[in-house]
């Protein structure tokens, strides 16, 4: 069983710094059969996707050096094209060997080993697992099996939409796919962690202020507990 984590990123401030912090922390942990791609749009590309490998020197442990994959898809960076960037990222990795996609974004800390263990308990068909946002699985962190990913890859179109995760829910419902129960997520800035952090696969680190760089501090705080 193999998982690909697709992280919707961005090279603009502050998202580039947040993305680098993800690479410095949770994505610097190597786990067999779990691979990560940070994907983002690039208006300069007309008809092809570019892979860039970024080298990061982690400040943790022995300051290990690791390589991280970023894919730039031929799509606008605008908010209402998030679904199309996702579809293009799926196109790019489609011929690789994998069973699940975990789609997330720059506000997330992911424990890759815990994610692998969790996915190992899921059915490999009709898996559409995330926190229920009201008829759709929250795009902050959604685990989907290959058959569900194919629906999104084949059926999404380039018409702008203001809600990527709602759109995923719409297409899942059309294809008689229900939200799979069991998703785990901890909201770092909104939940009580006075007794410590839960040992789960997904932590949402988007802060309760306009200062998105607070996400970075949450990543490092969580990483120190691992």
N, C-alpha and C positions, 0 to 999 in steps of 0.2 A: 504494500500500500504506500502511495506517495501523495504528498500534498504540495501544491504551489500556493504560496502566499502572494497575492497581488495587492500592493499598497499604492493607492492613488496619491501621487506626490505632486510637487510643484517646485520649480527652481527660483521662484520669487521670494522675497523676504516677507514674513519670517519663516515660510514653509521650508525653504532650503535648509535652514539651521535646524529645524525640527526633524526633518528627514535625516540629516546627518547624525542627529542624536539617536534616532532609531537604529541607524547602522552601528553607532558606537556602543549601544547597549544590547537590546534583545536580538538584533540581527547579527551581532558579532558572535553569538553562540551557535556553534555548528551542531546540527541534529541530522542524523541519517534520514534520508527520504523526505526531507522538508527543504524546499528551495524558495527563495524570495526574489520577486521582481518589483522594483519601484517603477510605476508607469506614469507618464505625463504627456501632455500635448506639446506640440511644437508647430507653430504656424509656418515655419520655414520649410517644413517637409511637405512636398506635394503629393507623393504617392507611395512612400515606403516608410517602414519603421526602422529606427536606428537603435542599436544596442551600445551602451556605454558602460564600461566597467570602472567603478570608482574604488580607489584604495583608501581605506580608513585605518588609522592607527588608534586603537582603543586605549583610553586612559586607565583601564582596569587591568588587574592582575599583572601580567608581564608585558603590558602594552603591545598586545598581539596585533599583527597586521592582517587585515582580511579584505577580500574583494567583494563588492556588492554590485548587483546588476540593475541598471536603469534602462528602461526602454522609452524612447520618444516616439509617439505615434503621430501620424499626420492629421492633427485635429486641433482646433482652437482650445485655448486654456479656459474659456468661459465656463461659468458655473453650469449653465443649462446644456452643456455638451458632455457632462460627466459620464452619462450612459454610453455615449459613442466612443469615448476614450477606453472605457471598460471593454466594449465589444472588440475594438481594435487590439487591445492587449490580449484578449482571448484568442483572436485570430493568430497572433504572433506565437503564442505558446501551445497552440492546439496540437501540433504533431509531436510534442514531448510526451513522455510516459508519466501520467499522473491520474489519480482517482478523484481527488477533491481540489477545489479552489477555496481558499479563505480570502475573501475580499475585505480589505480594511482601508484605513486612511492614516494621515499623519498624526492623528490624535491618539493613536493606539500603541500600547505596549503589548507584545504577544510573547507568551512563553511557548516556544516552538515544541518543546518536548511534551508539555501538557496538551497542546493542540493536537499533536500526533496521537497521543493516548486517547483523547476525546474522540477524534475522528475514527479511531479503530473500533469504537462502540457503535458507530452509525452504519446504517444500510448504505450500500454504494449506489443505490438508485433512489430517485425521488427525494434526495436529501436537500432541503432548503431551510437551513437551521440558523436562526438568529433571534435576537430579542424582538418580540412582537411589538411593532409600532402602530398597530391598528389595522390589521389586514395585510401587512407586509413585514418582512424581516428587516430590521434596521441595518442600513448599509455600513454602519460603523464597524460591523464585524459579522459577516455572514458566510457560513460554510455551505458549499453546494457541491453536489456530486456531478459527474461528467455529463450525464443526460440533461440535468437542469442547466448546466453551463451551455450546452448545445442550443437549448431554447433561446437563451439570451443572445448567443453569438449569431444564430441564424435569423432571429426574428426582430431584433432591435433595428430601427432605422435611424437616419441622421436628423430626424426632425427634433428641434430643441425641446427640452422638457425641464421643468424646474425641480423635479424630484426623481432622482435616479432610483432610490430604493422603492418608492411607490410604484415606479414603472416596472421594476423587477417583480413586485407583488402582483401587478396586473397581469403580466405575462405568465407568471406561475399559476395564477388562478385560471386563466384561459386554458391552460394545459393540464388542469386538474391536479395541480401540485399544491399541497397544503404546507403551512409552516411546520417544520419539524421541531418537536419539543426538545428541551434539554439544554438550550444555549446558556452559557455562563458568561457574565460580564460584570466587572466591578467599576463603578464610576468614582474615580479617585477623588475628585473635588466635591462630590455631592453625597457620598456615603460615609458612614462612620467607620474609621479604621483605628480607633483608639486602642483596640485590642489586637492590632496587627492586621496584615493584609491577608485575604483568602488566597490559597494556593491554587489558582485557576489559570486558564490559558489566555484570557483577554481582559485588559484593563483600559478603560476609556479615560484619557488624561486631558481632555479638553477642559480648560479652566472656566471658572465662573465669572471671568472678567474679559475685557477686550485684549488683555495681554496674553497672546498665544504662546509666548516664550515660556510661560509657566508650565506648559506641557513638558518642556525639556527637563525641568526640575523634577517633575513627577516621574519621568523615565528613569532618571538617575536614582531617585529614592527607591523605586521599585526594584531596580537592578541590584541595589546593594543588599536586598533581602534574599536574592536568589543564590 
